[in-house]
């Protein structure tokens, strides 16, 4: 690809472009520059899955995160529970089930 060297007509704008008649061709010298990242994204994902290893279980990880979240917010005193409920209602924290840690 050759670099684009702007011509004097590339800097013509507004009424000047219409008056000279060169405004419609101002972008004719520009090159279309498109990058397709699809193959790079596929490669990145494949390398990530390979790095996680064959024993990685996303369902188990999700259940572990949910259990940790429930444990973190279990056993709150009434004032803490009220604050948690306020933040959960506002959408800042997710709602948890029954106010108890996961079994």
C-alpha positions as CSV (number, residue, x, y, z in Angstrom):
1,X,0.0,0.0,0.0
2,X,1.4,3.4,-0.9
3,X,1.1,6.3,1.6
4,X,-1.4,9.0,0.9
5,X,0.1,12.4,0.2
6,X,-2.7,15.0,0.6
7,X,-3.2,17.2,-2.4
8,X,-4.2,20.9,-2.1
9,X,-7.8,19.9,-3.0
10,X,-8.0,17.6,0.1
11,X,-8.0,20.7,2.4
12,X,-10.8,22.5,0.5
13,X,-13.9,22.6,2.7
14,X,-17.3,24.2,2.7
15,X,-18.2,26.8,0.1
16,X,-14.8,26.7,-1.4
17,X,-15.3,23.1,-2.4
18,X,-18.6,23.8,-4.0
19,X,-17.3,26.8,-5.8
20,X,-14.3,25.0,-7.3
21,X,-16.2,21.9,-8.1
22,X,-13.4,19.7,-6.5
23,X,-15.3,18.9,-3.2
24,X,-17.0,15.8,-4.7
25,X,-13.6,14.3,-5.5
26,X,-11.9,15.2,-2.2
27,X,-11.9,11.6,-0.9
28,X,-11.0,10.0,-4.2
29,X,-7.3,9.9,-3.2
30,X,-7.9,8.2,0.1
31,X,-7.2,4.5,0.4
32,X,-9.7,2.1,2.1
33,X,-8.0,0.8,5.2
34,X,-9.7,-2.2,6.8
35,X,-8.3,-4.7,9.3
36,X,-10.1,-8.0,9.8
37,X,-9.3,-9.1,13.3
38,X,-11.5,-12.3,13.1
39,X,-8.5,-14.6,12.7
40,X,-6.6,-12.9,15.5
41,X,-9.6,-13.2,17.8
42,X,-10.0,-16.9,17.1
43,X,-6.3,-17.5,17.7
44,X,-6.4,-15.5,21.0
45,X,-9.4,-17.5,22.2
46,X,-7.8,-20.8,21.3
47,X,-4.6,-19.9,23.2
48,X,-6.6,-18.8,26.2
49,X,-8.6,-22.1,26.4
50,X,-5.3,-24.0,25.9
51,X,-3.7,-22.0,28.8
52,X,-6.7,-22.8,31.1
53,X,-6.0,-26.5,30.6
54,X,-8.2,-29.5,30.2
55,X,-9.4,-29.6,33.8
56,X,-11.0,-26.1,33.7
57,X,-14.7,-26.4,34.3
58,X,-16.6,-23.1,33.8
59,X,-19.7,-24.4,35.5
60,X,-17.8,-25.3,38.6
61,X,-16.0,-21.9,38.6
62,X,-19.4,-20.1,38.4
63,X,-20.8,-22.1,41.3
64,X,-17.7,-21.4,43.3
65,X,-18.1,-17.7,42.6
66,X,-21.7,-17.7,43.6
67,X,-20.9,-19.6,46.9
68,X,-18.2,-17.1,47.7
69,X,-20.6,-14.2,47.0
70,X,-23.3,-15.7,49.2
71,X,-20.8,-16.4,52.0
72,X,-19.4,-12.9,51.8
73,X,-22.9,-11.4,52.4
74,X,-24.2,-13.9,54.9
75,X,-24.5,-13.3,58.6
76,X,-25.1,-9.5,58.2
77,X,-26.5,-7.6,61.2
78,X,-29.8,-5.7,60.6
79,X,-28.0,-2.4,59.7
80,X,-25.7,-4.2,57.2
81,X,-28.6,-6.1,55.8
82,X,-30.6,-2.9,55.3
83,X,-27.6,-1.3,53.5
84,X,-27.2,-4.4,51.3
85,X,-30.9,-4.4,50.4
86,X,-30.7,-0.7,49.5
87,X,-27.7,-1.3,47.3
88,X,-29.3,-4.4,45.7
89,X,-32.5,-2.6,45.0
90,X,-30.5,0.3,43.4
91,X,-28.8,-2.3,41.1
92,X,-25.4,-1.7,42.6
93,X,-25.1,-5.2,44.1
94,X,-26.9,-8.4,42.9
95,X,-29.7,-9.8,44.9
96,X,-28.8,-13.0,46.8
97,X,-31.2,-15.9,47.7
98,X,-32.7,-16.2,51.2
99,X,-29.9,-14.2,52.9
100,X,-27.9,-17.3,53.7
101,X,-24.6,-18.7,52.4
102,X,-24.7,-21.4,49.8
103,X,-24.6,-24.9,51.3
